[in-house]
């Protein structure tokens, strides 16, 4: 990966922000409140997937008579109460500063809502650091389909093969790789697997390590 990309596409949750930890704590609190059995292993199955897919998984988990919308509402309520605690992942600012030095455009490509992106960026004063946002509703099929990353490249006006895609989730890696991007996995809650490793051009410990690739 000696050549610089033409653009860098960032996932959001678990990559820019330590939000997956908060989502984990929120769903366990919601499950306890509503009397559902739910574990960390159950949560990890949801990471990096769009709500439509996770809705079906949660319905199956709580049973056909369970109120999945009430579960989702409780999960959202608990998460909203934690959002002020949202931390920035290590190396974000330093990487963005390096991209500024190189004049490289960048976008966020996420399964989360645009409102969630706007909130997170505003919380950490990063709203002006990205040239585009591709969020839920901006593409036909969510990750692991390539649509989100193809849309991000299109918005930036850059060929997918000339982009770096930074991802922490399995479905995110699959999506970026399917879009033909040079994919760098920065593991968060999910470790890299033998299946995922061939899809990655690099596995980085954190965003400081990604920034070092641009020296």
Residue pairs with C-beta under 8 A, 6 or more apart in sequence:
1 164
1 182
1 201
1 202
1 213
4 102
4 104
4 214
5 104
5 162
5 163
5 164
5 182
6 104
6 105
6 158
6 159
6 162
6 163
7 104
7 105
7 106
7 107
7 153
7 156
7 158
7 162
7 163
7 164
8 99
8 104
8 105
8 106
8 107
8 163
8 164
8 165
8 166
9 106
9 107
9 108
9 109
9 149
9 152
9 153
9 156
9 163
9 164
9 165
9 166
9 176
9 181
10 16
10 106
10 107
10 108
10 109
10 130
10 166
11 48
11 108
11 109
11 110
11 165
11 166
11 167
11 168
11 169
11 172
12 19
12 108
12 109
12 110
12 112
12 116
12 117
12 120
13 19
13 20
13 23
13 110
13 111
13 112
13 168
14 20
14 47
14 48
14 89
14 168
14 169
14 188
14 189
15 89
15 166
15 167
15 168
15 186
15 188
15 207
16 88
16 89
16 92
16 108
16 120
16 126
17 86
17 87
17 88
17 89
17 120
17 124
18 86
18 87
18 88
18 89
18 188
19 86
19 120
20 47
20 168
20 188
20 189
21 189
22 79
22 82
22 83
22 85
22 86
23 43
23 75
23 79
24 40
24 43
24 189
25 78
25 82
26 75
26 76
26 78
26 79
26 81
26 82
27 38
27 43
27 46
27 75
27 78
28 38
28 39
28 40
28 43
29 74
29 78
30 36
30 71
30 74
30 75
30 77
30 78
31 37
31 38
31 71
32 38
33 74
33 78
34 70
34 71
34 74
36 61
36 62
36 66
36 71
38 61
42 61
44 189
44 190
45 57
46 54
46 57
46 58
47 169
47 170
47 171
47 189
47 190
48 111
48 143
48 167
48 168
48 169
48 170
48 171
48 172
48 190
49 57
49 111
49 142
49 143
49 169
49 171
50 111
50 136
50 142
50 143
51 72
51 111
51 136
52 142
53 142
55 68
55 72
58 68
58 71
58 72
59 66
59 68
62 68
62 71
83 119
83 123
84 123
86 120
86 123
86 124
88 124
89 188
89 206
89 207
90 206
90 207
90 208
91 206
91 207
91 208
91 209
91 210
91 211
92 126
92 207
94 207
94 208
94 211
95 207
95 208
95 210
95 211
95 214
96 106
96 126
96 129
98 211
98 214
99 106
99 214
102 214
105 131
105 132
105 156
105 158
106 129
106 130
106 131
106 156
107 130
107 131
107 132
107 133
107 134
107 152
107 155
107 156
108 117
108 130
108 132
108 133
108 134
108 135
108 152
109 134
109 148
109 149
109 151
109 152
109 165
110 116
110 117
110 133
110 134
110 135
110 136
110 148
111 135
111 136
111 142
111 143
111 148
112 135
112 136
113 135
113 136
113 137
114 133
114 135
114 136
114 137
114 138
116 135
117 133
117 135
118 127
120 126
121 127
121 129
121 130
131 156
132 152
132 155
132 156
134 148
134 151
134 152
134 155
136 142
138 148
138 151
139 145
139 147
139 148
139 150
139 151
140 147
141 147
142 148
142 175
143 169
143 171
143 172
143 174
143 175
144 170
144 171
144 172
144 174
144 175
144 178
145 175
145 178
146 175
146 176
146 178
146 179
146 180
147 175
148 175
149 160
149 163
149 165
149 175
149 176
149 178
149 179
149 181
150 160
150 179
152 163
153 159
153 160
153 163
153 179
153 181
156 163
160 179
160 180
160 181
161 180
161 181
161 182
163 181
163 182
164 181
164 182
164 183
164 184
165 172
165 176
165 179
165 181
165 182
165 183
165 184
166 184
166 186
166 207
166 210
167 173
167 175
167 176
167 183
167 184
167 185
167 186
168 185
168 186
168 187
168 188
168 189
168 190
169 188
169 190
170 190
170 193
170 196
173 183
173 185
173 196
173 199
173 200
174 196
174 199
176 183
177 183
177 199
177 200
182 201
183 199
183 200
183 201
184 200
184 201
184 202
184 203
184 204
184 210
184 213
185 192
185 196
185 200
185 202
185 203
185 204
186 203
186 204
186 205
186 206
186 207
186 209
186 210
187 203
192 200
192 203
197 203
202 213
204 210
204 213
